[in-house]
């Protein structure tokens, strides 16, 4: 849990400067990908919550498997 929000914000700003991340560039790329997905009818604003819920369930299942595998690999 994050207790010091200002410290986190300062860290993020320093990371952006250090890594030379161009946020505007990445947002433009995201917007183009979103537009493309809508054009080919692979994205619908109506069911995005359902899609995210499925992604979260999938990620939890994979992370659970990874944790189980780590536990088992330590025993070997």
C-alpha positions as CSV (number, residue, x, y, z in Angstrom):
1,X,0.0,0.0,0.0
2,X,1.3,3.5,-0.9
3,X,1.5,5.7,2.2
4,X,3.4,8.6,0.8
5,X,1.7,9.8,-2.4
6,X,4.1,12.8,-2.9
7,X,7.1,10.5,-2.8
8,X,5.5,8.2,-5.4
9,X,4.7,11.2,-7.6
10,X,8.3,12.5,-7.4
11,X,9.6,9.0,-8.2
12,X,7.4,8.7,-11.2
13,X,8.5,12.2,-12.5
14,X,12.2,11.3,-12.0
15,X,11.6,8.0,-13.8
16,X,10.0,9.7,-16.7
17,X,12.9,12.1,-17.0
18,X,15.5,9.4,-16.6
19,X,13.9,7.0,-19.0
20,X,13.1,9.8,-21.4
21,X,9.6,8.5,-21.8
22,X,7.5,10.4,-24.3
23,X,4.0,10.0,-22.9
24,X,2.4,12.0,-25.7
25,X,3.9,9.6,-28.2
26,X,2.5,6.5,-26.4
27,X,-0.9,8.1,-26.0
28,X,-1.0,8.8,-29.8
29,X,0.0,5.1,-30.4
30,X,-2.7,4.0,-28.0
31,X,-5.3,6.2,-29.7
32,X,-4.4,4.8,-33.1
33,X,-4.6,1.2,-31.9
34,X,-8.0,1.9,-30.3
35,X,-9.2,3.5,-33.5
36,X,-8.0,0.5,-35.5
37,X,-9.6,-1.9,-33.1
38,X,-12.9,0.0,-33.5
39,X,-12.6,0.0,-37.3
40,X,-12.2,-3.7,-37.5
41,X,-14.9,-4.2,-34.9
42,X,-12.7,-5.8,-32.3
43,X,-13.5,-3.3,-29.7
44,X,-16.9,-2.2,-28.4
45,X,-17.4,0.3,-25.7
46,X,-20.5,-1.6,-24.7
47,X,-18.6,-4.7,-23.4
48,X,-15.3,-3.3,-22.3
49,X,-16.0,-4.0,-18.6
50,X,-16.7,-7.7,-19.4
51,X,-13.5,-7.9,-21.4
52,X,-11.5,-6.4,-18.5
53,X,-13.1,-8.7,-16.0
54,X,-12.1,-11.7,-18.2
55,X,-8.5,-10.3,-18.4
56,X,-8.4,-9.9,-14.6
57,X,-9.6,-13.5,-14.1
58,X,-7.0,-14.8,-16.5
59,X,-4.2,-12.8,-14.9
60,X,-5.2,-14.0,-11.5
61,X,-5.2,-17.6,-12.7
62,X,-1.8,-17.2,-14.3
63,X,-0.3,-15.4,-11.3
64,X,-1.7,-18.2,-9.1
65,X,0.0,-20.8,-11.3
66,X,3.2,-18.9,-11.2
67,X,3.1,-18.7,-7.4
68,X,2.4,-22.4,-7.2
69,X,5.3,-23.2,-9.6
70,X,7.7,-21.1,-7.5
71,X,6.8,-22.9,-4.4
72,X,7.3,-26.3,-6.1
73,X,10.5,-25.2,-7.7
74,X,12.0,-24.3,-4.3
75,X,11.4,-27.8,-3.0
76,X,13.5,-29.3,-5.7
